[in-house]
């Protein structure tokens, strides 16, 4: 089972080192931490795999604010998120750019967690399946690509898909793409066991609960107990 912590725009280098001093995860669970770019160098010195939160498709060029896959590899980063709902919502990410980022990262030897998921309006309109089919269709087939299903209406809202809702979406994604699928959407120790025990859920992409070392350690222990 894979548990990935997405720190978003939290924790500079000093806070990153303090987190790892307090973090502890058991054997039997794969752990990934995704710090902000300024904290990647501090994090790669620790024992846990480190992923970036985004990666550009070009090897270099006039792309202010972006970072190439080769730069991440040189730093010791092992993978990257692509297509997170906040990137889609606030920074104009599209299915096309998600595909290009994923392909470039994989070609450079990085692992990828590609995020997909419907908005609340899309779910209420009965478009969940169509949205997931469209978003998954552009993702490359690769042994180092994992998909994270994040219902956008459950990101940072405190809302969580029921285990049955999550299982339905994960089952659909697995019918479209033969890979591990993580659930992301207000995962915390209180609901992790119910979600992670679903047969099609292979782990979690954790936001707020990954910022606290004790909370994230607890999540990892729950995942290990279910593996």
C-alpha positions, 0 to 999 in steps of 0.5 A: 500500500502506498501513502503519499503526503502532499504538503502543498505550500507548507513547510520550509526546509527547517520545518521539513527537517523537524517533521522527519525527526518526529515521523515514524512509519512501520514496514509494510507500507510505501511512503512518499513525501511531496514537499514544496520546491524549496524544501526538496533538497532538505527532504532528499537527505532523509530515508523516505522517497521524495516527490515534487509537486509538479514537473515541466515537460521541457528539458529546459527553456524560457519557462519562468517558475517551472522545473524540469524532470532532469533538474529533479533527478539531479537533486535526488527527487524520485518522482512527481505529482502531476495534475493535482486539482489545485493545479487544474483549478488555479493554474490552468492545468489541462488534460493535455499538459498533464499528459505532457508532464507525465510523459516527460517525467517518466521518460526521465526516470521519475515516478509519477502520481497523476491526479484525476477527479470530478468537481462537485458540479460535475458529480451532481450533473452525473458526469463523474464517469465521463470526467474520469474516462477523459482524464484517465485516457490521456495518461501513459501506460507505464510501470512507474505511473500511479493514479490518485483519485481525488474528488475535487469537492473533497479536497481541503473541504473536510468532506470525504467520499463514502467508502462506497463512492470511492470504491465505485470511482476506483473500480472504474479507473482500474477498468480503464488503466492497469495501475495502482489507484490512491484515494485523495480527499480529506483522508485522516486517521479517523476515516483511513481504515474504512477507505483503505479496506476497499478492494480497489483502493491501493493507498492514499494521497494525503493533504492536511493530515500529512503535515503533522508527523504524528497524524501521518505516522498513524495513517501509515500504521493503519495502512500497514495493518491492512496490507 
